[in-house]
Amino acid sequence: MKWVEYEADWAYWINPVTFRMPRVKKAVPEGVIVLTKERETLDTGQSIITTKYGVAKEDGVKSISKNSATTIILQQMIKYMKERNAYPTNTEIVREYANGNVELEYKPSNYDRFVIKISPEILGDDVIQFLDSLADASDIDGMPDPWKVEPAKSGRSTCRTCEQMISKGGLRIGEPSYYDGKLTYKWHHLECGKDFLRGVPLEKLAGYDELSPDEKRELEEVIPE
Ligand SMILES: [Zn+2]
């Protein structure tokens, strides 16, 4: 994941891996949607908050329309659903159309709402059938199942990010994945997977309670806030 610097007093980015919306802290991953907020005072003295949309490109965050942002979110959401067999958090079906299109509402916060239209053409499949086959997301930070952290039980797992072995006893991060409907994990080195967990409350990770105080400290030092 390549990060792009972005300075803004008040901005959020939509994490396509978790569909949570953490605050921007100096940088965002390339390809993500960025919401920049500004407080404006109207002539009447009333204060309102405006949102500007952007997408993180290699050379910075570029302004785009909300429609374009929604189209990118739609693509990220389909990828998420296909890879995880699950609904992203904060998303629900609002309407089903006779032509097979389905309208979803994605609300990453109380103030932000995207209407996502999935058509059979975009999905390459029957939308209702596909959505019915997905597991319901729980509300654990946008993850249908929480991510896991643990010292590697053997030296035989391979990091899905860098494809190198994870040595026995080294902390590894488990990305929930589903095989035949069963929960399993794709492992990453702590260092390689740390950005996936940016902003996630560490005590919500599966396995956190079993870590030693030293391991908890190591985790806290590596995972960005
Ligand atoms: Zn790695």
Residues whose N, C-alpha, C, O or C-beta is under 5 A from the ligand:
A	BS01	ZN	C159 T161 C162 E163 H189 C192
